[in-house]
Every structure is written in C-alpha cells, then in structure tokens.
Amino acid sequence: MVFNFLRRGEVSPTPSAVMETKASATGRVAAWGSSGRVKWSPRDAASLTRTGFLANPVGFRAVKLVAEAAAALPLVCQDAERRFDSHPVLGVINRPNGAQGRAEFLEAVYGHFLLSGNAYLEAVPGASALPGELHVLRSDRMSLVPGPDGWPVAYDYTVGGRTHRFDMRGAVKPICHLKAFHPQDDHYGLSPMQAAAVAVDVHNAASFWSKALLDNAARPSGAIVYKGVDGQGSLSNDQYDRLVGEIEANHQGARNAGRPMLLEGGLDWKPMGFSPSDMEFQKTKEAAAREISVAFGIPPMLLGIPGDATYANYQEANRAFYRLTVLPLAAKVMADVSHWLAGFSGEEVELRVDLDQIPALAAERDQQWARVGAADFLTVAEKRRLLGLPAVSDEA
C-alpha cells in the first residue's frame, strides 16, 4: 500500500528522460511555461471539502446521494462476444483491498471525483497480471508532474511533508487518474463543488445568520427605551452595564425565548418585527440550496428543497436523476477503469452498468425490450447490441 513509503521509502528523483512516444501536436503549446512544475486547481480540494461538504448539509447530502447511488449500481463484465458470470476483473472490483468492499471503494472514488473533479486509484502489484489491490488516494494530496510534451510523467503523493513519486513512464501505469472536464485546465478536472462554491458560501452565511437570530430569542430583539425623570434620556455607566448583563443572562438564547421581562421605572420595551429584508433570508437560503443541487445534477425535490415543481412526481424526478446524472458518471468512470485494468492483463473486457437491474429504470427498460423485440427487421446481434448485450449470444 502507498502508506508504506512513510516508514521506509524516500523521495524518488525527478524523471528527466523524455518518452519516445506519440504526442499531440498541441502538447508543447499547452504545457509551455509549466513543464516539470506542480499545477493546482484554482480552488483547492481541501477548502472545498471543508466548506461545501463538512460544513454544509446540502452539499454533504448532494455528494452522498450521487456517490452512494453510483456505487450501488450493478456491474457486469463482458467483451465483444459474451458476458462473464465471473472474471478476475470483477474479482478485483468486488474486493479491491482488505479494508474495503466494492460499494465502499466506489463511493470513495465518486466522492473524491465530485468534491475535487479528480479521483486517483493506486494499483498494488499482485501474484497475477492484474493488481492485487486497488486503493483510492486522497485527491488533495496528489499533484501531477507534466513532462516536456505536456503528458504526465509522474504523480507526487505528499503526506506530512514526505513525498512518494509514482512513475508513469512504464508500460503499466500505477495510477489511474479520473478527471472531469475542465475547459481552462490541462491537467486537473472541474468539480461540481467548484461550480457551486458561491452558492455554498451564500447558504453557509444564511445559516450563520439564522444561528445568530436564534441566539437572540429567535426573533428581532426590539428596543428598550429609557425615559428618565426631568427629561434625562441616558443611563449612567453602572446602570447601562447592569441592564446589558441582565438581558444577556436572562433574556437571550433559545432557552429564554418567551420569558417575560421586568422593567424598572423609566424603561419601556418597544418590540420590533421582521423587516422585509429579514424575511428574504430564508428565500435566499433556499435559492442557494437549489443552485447547489443544480450543480450536482440532482432534482431539488430529492434533497427536500421546497418550491420546486419541475417534475410531476418523485418517481419521475428519481428516474431523471439516474438517467441524467448517475448513469453518465458511472459510465465515464467504469470506462476509464476498464481501460486502465486492460493495460495490466492485456484482455479487452469492459465493466458496464447493468441497466436491467436498476429499479428506477424498470418501466423504461421494459418499454425498450418490447420495442426492440418487436423490430423484425433487426438481426439478433443488432437487437442485443441495442440492449447493451454482447453482439453474439452465449450459445452461439
């Protein structure tokens, strides 16, 4: 496991040899001025994780909802000819390491991908050609080292001031870098959390405002007006300090909400209601929550956000969530992981989501099966391909 280098490993030297491989014509242009240097995303993953996941309930639930749904999708392994009931690639995915099962492992993969736009998988050599173990590495600790042609030649994983370098110049790549599309970065992906960062700040600020309001009896506190004798309109310092102390001790906070106030001579209580701007805070918070859900591709009603009537019912929203968000994400990740693992074994097999085992898509799949089955002008192989099955049946 990669953490062993903390006890016995040392930092590897910077690779200097240039790979004699085919490279894009734009590689030198894209990498100009950054060759050999670490390049970070505009928003670091650690800060986004703290503010948008650890400290924000909407962001937390959005990441968990997508990651758990994608990790729970049933997977099948197949090649161009048949679908395998058991296969070494399925074995690696179903039990990637001694501490994690498939669901926990894939949830970590999708979670890092959603929070930072990047996910990194480490392959630990095993007895066979395929990796013996797979591990998810924290994206905030990983940095890419580009070569002269712009393609990564190494990845540096830093923990506690010590760095381990994964060399990517060999035939077998020890790191699988999964990244989302970023139009302005050549090496790192753009996460939904980055796109929703402003909405997260607004939602957190509104929550802090609500907490401050709750600490002040859950309503605007009003004003105490002093009308002294002989037209005197101000309290002495001792009187002012005593009054403030009594209010803080006996009349502020949720515990004292509704408690009657005893005012001495010359003091008059003038209650104040919510102003229109105060009333808008809750709407602002709901609007920010809706923006966060939109950035993650989640229908707001699935997160319990009120005021959304885009979908006729919960079932329709759930189906759209799987079709538009979960399945594209899983298809991208599984395609990249399949290609990466094929580099170890040399066997071209593909990990795919079994659409027929997803309850949210049951009605849609039944209609597709009936429609394809009734198409007499299609061959059996063409029908199977339309349904996501190998073109040749197992019996052929």
ZIKA-V514859 format. One record per residue. N is the residue number from 0. RES is the residue in one small letter. PSI is psi in whole degrees, -180 to 180 (NA if undefined). D_CENTER is the distance of its C-alpha to the mean C-alpha in whole Angstrom. Layout:
n={N	N}
res={RES	RES}
psi={PSI	PSI}
d_center={D_CENTER	D_CENTER}
This chain:
n={0	1	2	3	4	5	6	7	8	9	10	11	12	13	14	15	16	17	18	19	20	21	22	23	24	25	26	27	28	29	30	31	32	33	34	35	36	37	38	39	40	41	42	43	44	45	46	47	48	49	50	51	52	53	54	55	56	57	58	59	60	61	62	63	64	65	66	67	68	69	70	71	72	73	74	75	76	77	78	79	80	81	82	83	84	85	86	87	88	89	90	91	92	93	94	95	96	97	98	99	100	101	102	103	104	105	106	107	108	109	110	111	112	113	114	115	116	117	118	119	120	121	122	123	124	125	126	127	128	129	130	131	132	133	134	135	136	137	138	139	140	141	142	143	144	145	146	147	148	149	150	151	152	153	154	155	156	157	158	159	160	161	162	163	164	165	166	167	168	169	170	171	172	173	174	175	176	177	178	179	180	181	182	183	184	185	186	187	188	189	190	191	192	193	194	195	196	197	198	199	200	201	202	203	204	205	206	207	208	209	210	211	212	213	214	215	216	217	218	219	220	221	222	223	224	225	226	227	228	229	230	231	232	233	234	235	236	237	238	239	240	241	242	243	244	245	246	247	248	249	250	251	252	253	254	255	256	257	258	259	260	261	262	263	264	265	266	267	268	269	270	271	272	273	274	275	276	277	278	279	280	281	282	283	284	285	286	287	288	289	290	291	292	293	294	295	296	297	298	299	300	301	302	303	304	305	306	307	308	309	310	311	312	313	314	315	316	317	318	319	320	321	322	323	324	325	326	327	328	329	330	331	332	333	334	335	336	337	338	339	340	341	342	343	344	345	346	347	348	349	350	351	352	353	354	355	356	357	358	359	360	361	362	363	364	365	366	367	368	369	370	371	372	373	374	375	376	377	378	379	380	381	382	383	384	385	386	387	388	389	390	391	392	393	394	395}
res={m	v	f	n	f	l	r	r	g	e	v	s	p	t	p	s	a	v	m	e	t	k	a	s	a	t	g	r	v	a	a	w	g	s	s	g	r	v	k	w	s	p	r	d	a	a	s	l	t	r	t	g	f	l	a	n	p	v	g	f	r	a	v	k	l	v	a	e	a	a	a	a	l	p	l	v	c	q	d	a	e	r	r	f	d	s	h	p	v	l	g	v	i	n	r	p	n	g	a	q	g	r	a	e	f	l	e	a	v	y	g	h	f	l	l	s	g	n	a	y	l	e	a	v	p	g	a	s	a	l	p	g	e	l	h	v	l	r	s	d	r	m	s	l	v	p	g	p	d	g	w	p	v	a	y	d	y	t	v	g	g	r	t	h	r	f	d	m	r	g	a	v	k	p	i	c	h	l	k	a	f	h	p	q	d	d	h	y	g	l	s	p	m	q	a	a	a	v	a	v	d	v	h	n	a	a	s	f	w	s	k	a	l	l	d	n	a	a	r	p	s	g	a	i	v	y	k	g	v	d	g	q	g	s	l	s	n	d	q	y	d	r	l	v	g	e	i	e	a	n	h	q	g	a	r	n	a	g	r	p	m	l	l	e	g	g	l	d	w	k	p	m	g	f	s	p	s	d	m	e	f	q	k	t	k	e	a	a	a	r	e	i	s	v	a	f	g	i	p	p	m	l	l	g	i	p	g	d	a	t	y	a	n	y	q	e	a	n	r	a	f	y	r	l	t	v	l	p	l	a	a	k	v	m	a	d	v	s	h	w	l	a	g	f	s	g	e	e	v	e	l	r	v	d	l	d	q	i	p	a	l	a	a	e	r	d	q	q	w	a	r	v	g	a	a	d	f	l	t	v	a	e	k	r	r	l	l	g	l	p	a	v	s	d	e	a}
psi={154	-26	-12	-25	-20	-23	-35	-14	165	164	131	153	156	129	135	-19	144	131	132	68	169	141	152	147	-22	2	-46	-33	-44	-33	1	132	-7	7	128	2	150	137	124	155	157	-35	122	147	-33	-44	-42	-38	-41	-48	-36	-18	-53	-30	9	118	-33	-46	-40	-48	-35	-46	-46	-39	-47	-46	-44	-39	-43	-38	-26	-4	136	136	148	154	127	160	-161	-16	-36	166	133	133	-35	144	148	-34	-42	-37	-40	-41	-39	-31	78	-31	175	-18	-12	145	-176	-46	-46	-40	-50	-32	-39	-39	-52	-34	-49	-38	-41	-33	-35	-10	2	146	140	126	134	134	122	125	143	-168	-30	-174	-37	156	145	-33	155	138	144	125	143	129	-27	-12	-7	140	142	139	105	151	-175	-26	3	-17	150	132	-13	162	133	127	116	128	124	36	-4	143	135	133	127	115	127	14	-7	175	-33	126	121	-17	133	114	111	126	148	164	132	116	-15	17	129	-19	-21	153	164	125	155	-31	-33	-43	-30	11	-41	-44	-36	-43	-42	-44	-41	-41	-40	-35	-41	-39	-42	-39	-42	-38	-40	-37	-16	52	21	25	162	134	-21	-166	143	118	130	124	94	173	156	33	7	125	17	148	155	167	-42	-42	-41	-46	-39	-42	-45	-42	-41	-39	-45	-36	-33	-10	5	155	159	-30	-29	12	130	-1	131	150	131	116	138	175	135	-11	135	134	126	97	151	139	-179	136	163	-35	-35	-41	-24	-14	-42	-40	-38	-40	-42	-38	-40	-40	-38	-38	-38	-45	-37	-40	-34	-3	34	126	129	-33	-24	-20	5	23	122	161	7	127	31	-39	147	-36	175	-37	-42	-41	-40	-39	-42	-37	-46	-45	-39	-19	-58	-49	-45	-39	-47	-38	-41	-48	-45	-34	-44	-41	-40	-45	-39	-46	-30	-26	-23	-48	-22	4	125	87	159	133	124	157	133	99	-25	-9	13	113	-36	-22	13	-48	-42	-41	-37	-42	-39	-41	-44	-40	-44	-40	-30	-5	92	-20	-5	146	169	-42	-39	-39	-42	-39	-39	-29	4	16	161	148	-27	134	162	-29	-16	NA}
d_center={24	23	24	28	28	28	31	33	31	32	31	32	33	32	32	35	36	35	34	37	34	34	32	31	33	31	29	32	31	28	28	31	31	28	29	29	27	23	21	18	15	17	14	13	10	12	13	10	9	12	12	9	8	12	14	13	13	12	8	8	10	8	4	8	9	8	7	11	12	12	13	16	17	20	21	24	26	29	31	33	35	34	31	31	32	31	30	29	26	25	26	24	21	22	23	21	22	25	22	19	20	18	16	15	14	12	10	9	9	7	5	6	6	2	4	7	8	10	10	14	16	19	23	25	29	30	34	33	32	28	26	27	24	20	18	14	15	13	12	13	16	17	19	20	24	25	29	32	31	27	26	24	27	25	22	22	21	22	22	24	26	27	25	26	26	25	27	26	30	31	31	28	25	24	20	18	16	13	12	11	14	15	19	20	19	20	18	15	12	11	7	7	7	10	11	11	12	16	15	13	16	19	17	18	21	22	21	23	26	26	26	29	31	31	32	35	36	33	36	37	40	43	46	49	52	55	58	60	64	66	63	61	58	56	56	57	54	55	54	51	50	51	49	46	46	47	44	42	43	44	42	39	36	35	37	40	39	42	44	48	49	52	54	57	59	58	55	53	50	48	45	42	40	37	37	35	33	32	31	29	26	25	25	23	21	20	20	17	15	16	15	11	11	13	10	8	11	12	16	16	19	16	15	19	19	23	24	23	25	24	24	27	26	23	23	23	20	19	20	19	15	16	18	16	12	12	15	15	11	13	16	15	14	17	19	18	18	22	23	22	24	27	28	29	31	32	31	30	28	25	22	21	20	23	23	26	25	22	24	22	23	27	29	28	28	32	33	32	34	37	36	36	39	41	41	44	44	41	42	40	38	37	36	34	32	31	30	28	31	32	35	38	38	39	42	43}
